[in-house]
Amino acid sequence: MRAVPSETRSILKDSLHRSVRLECGADGVRTVVKRFANRSLAGATLDRARAAREHRLLGELVARGVRAPAPLALERVNGGWEVRMQWIEDAHALAEHLSGARAWPAPPERLARELARLLAKLHDAQVDHPDLHPGNVLLDGLGRAWAIDFHKARRARRLKPACAWRDLVSLAAGTRECTTPQFRARFLLEWLRSAPQTLAQDVLERAGDSRSALAATLEQQARARRCAAVDKRRARWLRESSACAPLDGERHGFVRREALAQVDFTAPERLPRARVLLLRELSEREALAVWSNAARLSEHGLACLRPLALSLRPQRWVALEAPFDGAPVAPGLALEGTRALHSLGKLCAELADRRLRIASGRWPVLWRGARDELALAATSALEADPRGGDGLDLVRVLALAGRNLEQLSARERAAYAAGILAASRTSPHGRARLRARLRHG
């Protein structure tokens, strides 16, 4: 392999046995190199098979007109196997657009159809891609969708309807907290139009040939899939991972990895109070619960204080970082003002959408900004709501703010209800029912 100066390389993704890097040659051409390097003999044999399978599959997909990186080379380098492939110019992961890190390159309705067409082409090519999620889908500057990361994918003789449905649910789950039900309905409808007719009909039969019933089933299963995925991802915050690193190089606590080089945690009392909530005098169980629950709320994309640092020894404390300057709302303090109640209503709807219930404790549960915007702060009591996403915990959420329904004025009730409606991600019919319930409830 031609030697490439180290300064022209950058790591895109790194894990124990695989890495992905971007290389720029002397001619200015950029390529992506995925490296498989397992230390064991059995692992090395598996690396070769995976690298060869991805190289072959990419070539077959590109030949069929599926938007995927073109394979350029398959090589054995320094004891590992590397697949060199095309760099998609001006393309970024769908996950980045969903998080708000990047602007959408096209109107959402167009992107929903574009994602569906990409998935339909993969299914038409009989590709079983078990790791299809927003991190493995790219959107380029023209709004076109590309699929990547095929080392786990295989081509089947005939793709099973269950695999196609799994992919639909996976993409709907990955996008549901950042898009509307209309976005996902357009996605499903376009897939039914573009997918192989037999496969689409088999999937449609899951709901008795009713597209509306199929869309409702997709929403229900996507919500459950997303909740399960977030619950699984919480484990990343209690070990060294891409989310966090050991505090001070020891396993006596953890710090959010992206803040590791930016903040000095040797003196936690010096952390900026306008953005950081510092909790002390905790038992180890309480500290772990507050940290883990903050991670869960953050992974769900809720307005909340993100985990910043956790120390278990020699001192026990938890630092949480707010998304905006403000101050904690003291436990039991009555929250007043229509703006604050409107923001509280949004939190109520978002918690219901994520199937979560939160209880007050001896720490501030709410963080209040200068414009009365609210974020969830510290809690050691977070549990799944058995009513699913259909039950709004109006009374419990108000209790977090030291209020109850009887205490609210007509204007405050209206502001609270308007906040709930503003954050509710449901169909127009569901919004009409919710509006009636809030008006008469």
Protein Blocks (a to p, Z undefined) as FASTA:
>chain_A
ZZddfklgccfbdcfkbccdddddfkopacdddddddfbfklmmmmmmmmmmmmmmmmmm
mmnopacdddfbdcdeehiacddddddehiacfklmmnopaccfbdfklmmmmmmmmmmm
mmmnopacfkbcfklcccdfkopacdehjllgccdfbdcfklmmmmmmmmmmmmmmmccf
klmmmmmmmmmmmmcfklmmmmmmmnoopaklmmmmmmmmmmmmmmmmmmmmmmmmmccc
fkbccehhiakbccdfklmmmpccklmmlpcfklpccdehiafklmmmmmmmmmmmmmno
pacdddfbdcfbfbdcdddddfbdcddddehiacedjklmmmmmmmmmmmmmnopacddd
fbdfbdcdfkopacddddfbdcddfkljmbccfklmmmmnopafklpcfklmmmmmmmmm
mmpccdfklmmmmmmmmmmZZ
